Amino acid sequence: MSAPADHSDLHREQASMGAIREIWASRRGARTRADVAYLVYLVVLSIAILVVPVLRAIGAGMARPDVVPVLLAGTAPQVVTAVALVAAGALVLTGATRGPALLAPFFTATLAAGPLRRRAVLWRPFARALLVPVLGLVTAAVLIGTTLVTVDRAGLAGAGWFALAAAGSGLLLGAAWLLGELLPGTWRRLLAIALPLLGLALAALPVPVGPGAAYPLAGARAMPWAIGLTLAGIIAVAACIPLLDRLRGEVLLEQAVRWEAATTTATTGDLTGAAGAFRARASTGRRLPVIGGGPLPLVYARRDAIAWLRTPERTVIGLIGAIGAAAALGWGVLATGPLAWMAMATGILGLWMASSALTDGIRHAVHTLGAPPLLGQTAAAQALLHSLAPMLLLAVVGGLGGAAVALGTTGAEQVGLLRAVLVPVALAPVLVALRVHAAAKGPMPLKLATPIPTAQGDLSVIPMLTWQSDAILLVLLAGGVLVLASWLGPLWIAGAVALLVLGIVWLTRSRFRDLRD
């Protein structure tokens, strides 16, 4: 008797969804079937005309003497597997803030909270979100395969199997992303820790497994692994569909509201405000005493440390990310060629992002500008005192990341190994100074929005984008200066740090003055 009832419920559910889609499709400005067909045609044509030639050109450009040996290294397949599992752990944590199955707040309140099964309304956004990890991994796999094919170290079949394995791994990463949205805090953290540890363990195996086993140099082993990973990815995604019913309404609504607020803020050009919408809220350590005695630097360091303890997940992610970014920066300092530049840029930006988890005290100090000094210190003095603990901690974790690279590198000169350690450490005070400078950033001047008519169109978007991304540009510039100074010796690094910090302080004073006025 239950089968006809289930069939009847399914029929009613499909009828309800059909009516809803019909109403939604009748709104003004909705895409017609012809619009969708034209969009698909445009995407296919763009991939054939633009994306494929660009990827081939980039792959051919990477076929250099300083890049190919890295791709041909014996441990490259194991590194591929480890990176994929670390990315899976990061996606599990990302799911706690922005999961793959997410609707706008209005649809979350009206559809996901209604009598319809959540899988009926959430499978579409989940399927769209899967494109992110799948396309990301396939693009990286195609670049590696194209490079190795260009230098005749792999065949087209091997590159194709590797791309297929990357697609299957992307589906598995999408499943991990959904688990991050579904699981409660403790289980989510355990899974996020277990996946990178599993990656490190698999990286130590003499024979690669997982996506690394389908590396273009794997030979006959590539095909079974590529097919196996693809099937595993499809099965994992299919298993995720019923799990959509178990997503909690409170989580869905909270993530939907935060995502909509962030996208709305980002649309106005305020990327800092958009990032702030995802800042973790204090979850533990409410009863820890913030106020204590002693010298002012220790008092402020204590406040910063307790603030870190109140958002343990964010702090741990920031510290692990800082160590990984410092390792990437140190490796880039030792290497040469495009991979070295990519590693250095990734490391510098990674350290900048990681520093955000440690510098809430600086942002709070700047927000007190213009208010009565309740604690007896001015906003500038508070910003200075809140800079000490993050700077020390960033220098320590930066040194650990650089030292890990130096210890794991063989055949390099001692001077080069010292540079790999010193550059991440020297970047710490510069990043903290730039955090103060970024926190004191006011609203965008209206004159930057003045139209700049040219024959190619309105170019006013360029100064606006420059204004919004000034912190990233300054971070990359400062990191580049330190890398160049490292070629001249440790004293030059110290001198560059002093000049950079003094310059940033001078720029920050101007911003403080503007905010006060």
C-alpha positions in Angstrom: 0.0 0.0 0.0 3.0 2.3 0.6 4.2 2.2 -3.0 1.1 3.9 -4.5 1.1 6.5 -1.7 4.8 7.3 -2.4 4.1 7.5 -6.1 1.2 9.9 -5.4 3.4 12.1 -3.2 6.0 12.2 -5.9 3.4 13.1 -8.5 2.1 16.0 -6.3 5.6 17.2 -5.6 6.4 17.3 -9.3 3.1 19.1 -10.0 3.9 21.7 -7.3 7.4 22.3 -8.7 6.1 22.5 -12.2 3.6 25.2 -11.1 6.3 27.1 -9.3 8.6 27.0 -12.3 5.8 28.1 -14.6 5.1 31.1 -12.4 8.8 31.9 -12.1 9.3 31.6 -15.8 6.5 34.0 -16.5 8.2 36.9 -14.7 9.4 39.9 -16.6 12.9 39.4 -17.9 13.0 35.6 -17.5 15.0 33.6 -19.9 13.1 31.8 -22.6 14.1 28.5 -24.1 15.6 30.3 -27.0 17.7 32.4 -24.6 19.0 29.3 -22.8 19.8 27.6 -26.2 21.7 30.7 -27.3 23.6 30.8 -24.0 24.6 27.1 -24.4 25.7 27.8 -28.0 27.7 30.8 -26.8 29.4 28.8 -24.0 30.3 25.9 -26.4 31.6 28.3 -29.0 33.7 30.3 -26.5 35.2 27.1 -25.2 36.2 26.0 -28.7 37.4 29.4 -29.9 38.9 31.0 -26.8 39.4 28.6 -23.9 41.0 25.6 -25.7 43.6 27.8 -27.6 44.4 29.7 -24.5 45.0 26.6 -22.4 47.1 25.1 -25.2 49.2 28.3 -25.4 49.7 28.4 -21.6 50.6 24.7 -21.6 53.1 25.3 -24.4 54.5 28.3 -22.6 55.1 26.2 -19.5 57.2 23.7 -21.5 60.4 25.3 -20.1 63.5 23.8 -18.7 62.7 25.2 -15.2 59.1 23.9 -15.2 59.3 20.4 -16.9 61.6 18.9 -14.3 59.1 19.8 -11.6 56.3 18.0 -13.5 58.6 15.0 -14.2 59.7 14.7 -10.6 59.1 11.2 -9.1 57.0 12.6 -6.3 54.7 14.7 -8.5 51.9 12.1 -8.6 51.9 11.8 -4.8 51.8 15.6 -4.5 48.8 15.7 -6.8 46.9 13.3 -4.5 47.9 15.2 -1.4 46.9 18.6 -2.9 43.5 17.1 -3.8 42.8 15.9 -0.3 44.0 19.1 1.3 41.5 20.9 -1.1 38.8 18.5 0.1 39.5 19.4 3.7 39.3 23.1 2.8 36.0 22.6 1.1 34.6 20.8 4.1 35.4 23.9 6.2 34.0 26.2 3.5 30.7 24.3 3.6 30.2 25.6 7.1 30.1 29.1 5.8 28.9 28.8 2.2 27.6 25.4 1.2 27.0 24.1 -2.3 23.2 23.7 -1.9 22.1 27.2 -1.4 19.2 29.3 -2.5 18.3 33.0 -2.1 16.8 33.8 1.3 13.3 34.2 -0.2 13.3 30.8 -1.9 14.9 29.3 1.2 12.0 30.6 3.3 9.3 29.7 0.8 10.5 26.4 -0.8 13.1 24.8 1.4 11.0 25.4 4.5 7.8 24.2 2.9 6.3 20.7 2.6 8.4 19.9 -0.5 11.3 17.6 -0.1 14.5 19.7 0.0 16.2 17.6 -2.6 13.5 18.7 -5.1 14.5 22.4 -4.7 18.2 22.1 -3.8 19.5 19.7 -6.4 19.8 22.4 -9.0 22.0 24.8 -7.0 24.0 21.8 -5.8 24.6 20.7 -9.4 25.7 24.2 -10.4 28.1 24.4 -7.5 29.7 21.1 -8.6 31.1 23.0 -11.6 33.5 24.9 -9.4 35.7 22.0 -8.2 35.2 20.0 -11.4 36.3 22.9 -13.7 39.1 23.9 -11.4 40.7 20.5 -11.3 40.1 19.7 -15.0 41.7 23.1 -15.9 44.8 22.3 -13.8 45.0 18.7 -15.3 44.7 20.0 -18.8 47.5 22.5 -18.3 49.8 19.7 -16.8 48.9 17.3 -19.6 49.4 19.9 -22.4 52.8 20.8 -21.0 54.0 17.1 -20.9 52.5 16.4 -24.3 54.3 19.4 -25.8 57.7 18.1 -24.6 56.8 14.5 -25.8 56.9 13.1 -22.3 53.3 12.0 -22.4 50.7 11.0 -25.0 47.3 12.4 -25.7 45.7 9.4 -24.1 47.5 9.8 -20.9 46.6 13.5 -20.7 43.0 12.6 -21.4 42.8 10.0 -18.7 44.3 12.5 -16.2 41.7 15.1 -17.2 38.9 12.4 -16.7 40.4 11.5 -13.3 40.4 15.2 -12.4 36.7 15.5 -13.3 35.9 12.5 -11.0 38.0 14.0 -8.2 36.1 17.2 -8.7 32.8 15.4 -8.1 34.3 13.9 -4.9 35.4 17.3 -3.7 31.8 18.6 -4.4 30.5 15.8 -2.1 33.0 16.8 0.6 31.8 20.4 0.2 28.2 19.3 0.9 29.3 17.2 3.9 30.8 20.5 5.3 27.3 22.1 5.0 25.6 19.1 6.5 27.7 17.9 9.4 27.7 19.5 12.8 30.8 21.3 14.1 32.7 18.5 15.8 32.3 16.0 13.0 33.0 18.6 10.4 36.3 19.6 12.1 37.3 16.0 12.4 36.7 15.3 8.7 38.5 18.5 7.8 41.6 17.4 9.8 41.4 13.7 8.6 41.4 14.5 4.9 44.7 16.5 4.8 46.3 13.9 7.1 45.2 11.2 4.7 46.8 13.2 1.9 50.1 13.4 3.8 50.0 9.7 4.5 49.3 8.8 0.8 52.0 11.2 -0.3 54.5 9.0 1.6 53.5 5.9 -0.3 56.0 4.7 -2.9 53.2 4.0 -5.4 50.7 6.8 -6.1 47.0 6.2 -5.5 44.0 8.4 -6.2 44.2 11.1 -8.8 48.0 11.0 -8.7 47.8 7.4 -10.0 46.3 8.7 -13.3 49.1 11.2 -13.8 50.1 11.5 -17.5 53.3 9.5 -16.8 51.4 6.6 -15.1 51.1 4.5 -18.2 48.7 1.6 -18.2 47.6 2.3 -14.6 46.0 5.6 -15.6 42.9 4.2 -17.3 41.5 2.1 -14.4 42.2 4.8 -11.9 40.5 7.5 -14.1 37.4 5.3 -14.7 37.3 4.3 -11.0 37.5 7.9 -9.8 34.8 9.0 -12.3 32.5 6.2 -11.1 33.3 7.0 -7.5 32.5 10.7 -8.1 29.1 9.9 -9.8 28.2 7.5 -6.9 29.2 10.1 -4.3 27.1 12.8 -6.0 24.1 10.4 -6.3 24.4 9.6 -2.6 24.4 13.3 -1.8 21.0 13.9 -3.3 19.0 12.2 -0.5 21.3 13.9 2.0 19.9 17.3 0.8 16.7 16.4 2.7 18.8 16.4 6.0 20.1 19.9 5.6 19.0 22.0 8.5 16.7 25.0 7.8 18.5 27.2 10.2 21.8 26.6 8.5 20.3 27.1 5.0 18.7 30.4 6.0 21.8 31.8 7.8 24.1 30.9 4.9 21.6 32.3 2.4 21.3 35.7 4.3 25.1 36.0 4.6 25.7 35.1 1.0 23.2 37.6 -0.3 24.6 40.3 2.0 28.1 39.6 0.8 27.2 39.5 -2.9 25.2 42.8 -2.5 28.1 44.4 -0.8 30.6 43.1 -3.5 28.3 44.4 -6.2 28.9 47.9 -4.9 32.7 47.4 -5.1 33.3 47.0 -1.3 35.2 43.7 -1.4 36.4 44.2 2.2 32.9 44.5 3.5 31.9 41.5 1.5 34.7 39.5 3.1 33.6 40.7 6.5 30.1 39.2 6.0 31.8 35.7 6.2 33.9 36.5 9.3 33.3 33.9 12.0 31.4 34.8 15.1 32.7 34.1 18.6 31.7 30.5 19.6 33.8 29.6 22.6 35.8 31.2 25.4 33.0 33.7 26.5 34.1 33.4 30.2 37.8 33.9 29.6 39.0 37.0 31.4 40.0 39.6 28.8 41.1 42.3 31.2 44.4 41.7 33.1 47.2 43.6 34.6 50.8 44.2 33.5 52.5 46.3 30.8 50.3 47.6 28.0 51.9 45.4 25.3 51.1 42.3 27.4 47.6 43.5 28.1 46.8 44.0 24.4 48.6 40.7 23.5 46.3 38.9 26.1 43.2 40.5 24.5 44.3 39.4 21.0 45.1 35.9 22.2 41.6 35.5 23.8 40.0 36.8 20.6 41.8 34.1 18.7 40.6 31.5 21.2 37.0 32.6 20.8 37.1 31.7 17.1 39.2 28.5 17.2 38.2 27.2 13.8 39.1 30.4 12.0 42.4 30.8 14.0 43.5 27.2 13.2 42.7 27.6 9.5 44.6 30.9 9.5 47.7 29.4 11.1 47.7 26.3 8.9 47.1 28.5 5.9 50.0 30.8 6.9 52.4 27.8 7.2 51.3 26.5 3.8 51.6 30.0 2.2 55.0 30.5 3.8 56.2 27.2 2.4 54.9 28.1 -1.1 56.7 31.5 -0.8 59.9 29.8 0.4 59.8 27.2 -2.4 59.2 30.0 -5.0 62.3 31.9 -3.6 64.4 28.8 -4.3 63.0 28.0 -7.7 63.0 29.8 -11.0 60.6 30.3 -13.9 56.8 30.7 -14.1 56.1 28.2 -11.4 58.3 30.1 -9.0 56.5 33.4 -9.7 53.1 31.6 -9.2 54.3 30.1 -6.0 55.6 33.4 -4.6 52.4 35.3 -5.6 50.3 32.5 -4.0 52.4 32.5 -0.9 52.3 36.3 -0.5 48.5 36.4 -1.0 48.0 33.4 1.2 49.9 35.0 4.1 47.9 38.2 3.6 44.6 36.2 3.8 45.8 34.3 6.8 46.8 37.5 8.6 43.1 38.5 8.6 42.3 35.9 11.2 44.8 37.4 13.6 44.1 41.1 13.2 40.6 41.7 14.5 42.1 43.8 17.3 43.5 46.2 14.7 40.1 46.6 13.0 38.5 47.2 16.4 41.1 49.9 17.2 40.5 51.8 14.0 36.7 51.6 14.6 37.2 53.5 17.9 38.6 56.5 15.9 36.7 59.6 16.9 35.2 57.9 20.0 36.1 58.8 23.6 39.3 56.9 24.6 37.6 54.6 27.1 40.8 52.6 27.7 43.1 55.7 27.8 44.8 55.0 24.5 44.2 56.7 21.2 43.1 54.7 18.1 46.6 54.9 16.7 48.1 53.7 19.9 45.6 50.8 20.1 46.4 49.8 16.5 50.1 49.8 17.3 49.6 47.7 20.5 47.3 45.3 18.7 49.9 44.8 16.0 52.5 43.2 18.3 51.0 39.8 18.9 49.9 39.1 15.3 53.3 40.3 14.0 55.1 37.9 16.3 52.8 35.0 15.6 53.0 35.5 11.8 56.8 35.7 11.9 56.9 32.4 13.8 54.6 30.5 11.5 56.2 32.1 8.5 59.6 30.9 9.7 58.2 27.4 10.3 56.8 27.2 6.7 60.1 28.5 5.3 62.2 26.1 7.5 60.1 23.1 6.3 61.0 23.9 2.7 64.6 24.5 3.6 64.9 21.2 5.4 63.1 19.3 2.6 65.3 20.8 -0.1 68.5 19.0 -1.2 71.2 20.4 -3.4 70.6 24.1 -2.7 73.2 26.5 -1.3 72.9 27.5 2.3 72.4 31.2 1.2 69.4 30.2 -0.8 67.9 28.1 2.1 68.4 31.1 4.4 66.5 33.3 2.0 63.6 30.8 2.0 63.3 31.2 5.7 63.9 35.0 6.0 61.5 36.2 3.4 58.3 34.9 5.0 59.5 36.1 8.4 60.4 39.6 7.1 57.0 39.8 5.4 55.1 39.6 8.8 55.6 43.2 10.0 54.9 44.5 6.5 51.6 42.6 6.3 50.5 43.7 9.8 51.3 47.3 8.9 49.2 46.9 5.7 46.4 45.5 7.8 46.3 48.8 9.7 46.4 50.7 6.5 43.5 48.6 5.0 41.4 48.9 8.2 41.7 52.7 8.0 40.3 52.8 4.5 37.4 55.1 4.1 34.6 55.1 1.5 35.5 55.4 -2.1 35.8 59.1 -3.3 33.0 59.9 -5.6 35.4 61.5 -8.1 36.7 58.0 -9.0 33.2 57.2 -10.3 33.4 60.1 -12.8 32.8 58.7 -16.3 35.9 58.5 -18.5 34.5 58.3 -22.1 36.9 56.8 -24.7 36.5 55.2 -28.1 36.6 51.8 -26.3 33.9 52.8 -23.8 33.8 54.1 -20.3 37.0 53.4 -18.5 35.9 54.6 -15.1 35.8 51.0 -13.9 39.7 51.0 -13.9 40.2 53.5 -11.1 37.4 52.0 -9.1 38.9 48.5 -9.4 42.3 50.0 -8.5 40.8 51.6 -5.4 39.1 48.4 -4.3 42.2 46.2 -4.8 44.8 48.6 -3.5 45.6 46.4 -0.5 46.3 43.3 -2.8 48.5 45.4 -5.1 50.5 46.8 -2.2 50.9 43.3 -0.7 52.2 41.9 -4.0 54.5 45.0 -4.4 55.9 44.7 -0.9 56.5 41.0 -1.3 58.2 41.5 -4.6 60.5 44.1 -3.0 61.5 41.7 -0.2 62.2 38.9 -2.6 64.5 41.2 -4.7 66.2 42.4 -1.5 66.8 38.8 -0.4 69.1 38.4 -3.4 71.4 41.1 -1.9 71.6 39.7 1.6 70.0 39.7 5.1 70.9 43.4 5.8 69.1 44.4 2.6 66.0 42.5 3.8 66.1 44.4 7.1 66.5 47.7 5.3 63.6 46.9 2.9 61.4 46.0 5.8 62.1 49.2 7.6 61.5 51.4 4.5 58.3 49.5 3.6 56.9 49.8 7.2 57.8 53.5 7.3 56.1 54.1 4.0 53.0 52.3 5.0 52.8 54.2 8.3 53.1 57.4 6.4 50.2 56.4 4.1 48.2 55.2 7.1 48.6 58.5 8.9 46.9 60.2 6.0 44.0 57.8 6.1 43.6 58.3 9.9 43.5 62.1 9.3 40.9 61.7 6.6 38.7 59.5 8.8 39.0 61.9 11.7 38.1 64.9 9.6 
